[in-house]
Amino acid sequence: MPKRIETVVLHDSSTPVIGDIQKGGSVVITTLETALDQARAHSLWPLTFGLACCAIEMMSTVAARFDLARFGSEAFRATPRQADCMIIAGRLSKKMAPVLRQIYDQMPEPKWVISMGACASSGGVYNNYAIVQGADQVVPVDVYVPGCPPSPDALMYAILKLQDKIKRKEARNFKDLRLIESVTGPRTLEKVKS
Amino acid sequence: MSLELLRDVAKPILQGFGITGRRLARKKVTVMDPEEIREQFPRTRWRHYLTRYDSGLERCIGCSLCAGACPARCIFVEAAENTDEDRKSPGERYAVRYEINMIRCIFCGYCQDACPTGAIVLKKNFELADYTRESFIYTKERLLESYPGECDAPWKSKYA
């Protein structure tokens, strides 16, 4: 027997409304844009773009201990055509800058950039003629990660921040809009361990 | 022919699955970040704090030794004289402006070593990533702890 729908929430705003799942049967009304943003945020495919020592930490983030696959970003792509998040991991030299720009242009929209580490974000200790003083001179950067190099948990925090940015793009009035978690309840340690 | 197929194809596949099966019984190594933060190493250096004495006075005396020791040149200190009416630190001077460019900092801890009063310390809060460059200029208001011992409190993840 199909579940009876008790509440149908009608609304005229573009914000999602979550039905009461406890009463049996529920309706989730949302905009296509919000649903798409949810999908995009939870399947970020990063581009393999290691430039220096930060790349070691980036590899470690995908490995078993930190396991970026829990957030849907395990598929590191070697081609920009299949990636939608570029992690600039390492110092960006002036010779590499046009290459970075070209690879960024080859990525399909929508695309995001994480500037990982002090060197990529601002030049770090390398305040000299060879290093670009901040990758945002070349490409628009969404999230900056400080650290030299940032530990895997710091990079994971940046990816969570980027997910928040993607999800909050249209529905800004819900501060912590998490569509999936509003149906399943908030994430707890017991839940993620089981 | 079929025996060769069995030996060359089926046996290695089964062997591979055998390894997977044995691995399933082992303890999982994945840390459930961000709900569960892995135990940081004892000398991990992340976010800076400016500490206070137990009396509430600032430890920083505005000597700029941290700025001199910084290899990335990311610390800016501007000192001012203490007066008896408005006393900020026990010494003659205090830092009226103290800024760290957190995005240029490489967390080497030289500032912590150079500080003669132990004012600047590096703690284990690694969640520093942000959206704009401007938000990485950590001013004295953000760095200074509001009461003594605040920065020693166990730090909790923002996402947990």
Contacts between the chains, C-beta under 8 A, distances in Angstrom:
chain1	res1	chain2	res2	distance
A	64	B	29	5.3
A	64	B	30	6.1
A	65	B	29	5.3
A	65	B	30	6.3
A	65	B	31	6.0
A	65	B	38	7.8
A	66	B	30	7.4
A	66	B	31	6.5
A	66	B	33	6.2
A	67	B	30	4.7
A	70	B	30	7.6
A	118	B	72	7.0
A	118	B	103	6.3
A	118	B	104	5.8
A	118	B	105	6.5
A	118	B	106	5.3
A	121	B	103	4.6
A	121	B	104	7.9
A	121	B	133	7.6
A	121	B	136	7.9
A	122	B	101	7.1
A	122	B	103	4.5
A	122	B	104	4.6
A	122	B	133	7.6
A	123	B	104	6.9
A	124	B	72	5.9
A	124	B	104	5.9
A	124	B	106	5.8
A	125	B	71	5.3
A	125	B	72	4.6
A	125	B	106	5.8
A	127	B	72	7.8
A	127	B	73	7.1
A	134	B	133	7.4
A	136	B	133	7.0
A	142	B	131	6.7
A	143	B	129	5.5
A	143	B	130	7.2
A	143	B	131	6.1
A	144	B	103	5.8
A	144	B	129	6.4
A	144	B	130	6.2
A	144	B	131	7.6
A	144	B	132	7.9
A	144	B	133	6.6
A	144	B	136	6.7
A	145	B	128	7.5
A	145	B	129	4.5
A	146	B	102	4.9
A	146	B	103	5.1
A	146	B	105	6.4
A	146	B	107	7.9
A	146	B	128	4.9
A	146	B	129	7.2
A	146	B	136	6.6
A	147	B	46	7.6
A	147	B	107	6.3
A	147	B	126	7.2
A	147	B	128	7.3
A	148	B	105	7.7
A	148	B	106	3.5
A	148	B	107	5.8
A	148	B	108	7.6
A	150	B	126	7.5
A	150	B	129	7.8
A	151	B	126	6.0
A	153	B	33	5.4
A	153	B	34	7.7
A	153	B	37	6.7
A	153	B	38	6.7
A	153	B	126	6.0
A	154	B	46	7.9
A	154	B	126	4.4
A	154	B	127	7.1
A	154	B	128	7.0
A	154	B	129	6.7
A	156	B	33	5.5
A	156	B	34	7.0
A	157	B	34	6.8
A	157	B	126	7.1
A	157	B	127	4.7
A	157	B	129	5.5
A	157	B	157	7.9
A	157	B	158	7.8
A	157	B	159	7.3
A	158	B	129	3.8
A	160	B	34	6.6
A	160	B	159	5.8
A	161	B	129	5.4
A	161	B	130	7.4
A	161	B	131	7.3
A	165	B	131	6.7
A	187	B	35	6.2
A	188	B	35	6.9
A	189	B	32	6.2
A	189	B	35	4.5
A	189	B	36	5.5
A	192	B	32	5.0
A	192	B	35	5.7
A	193	B	32	6.2
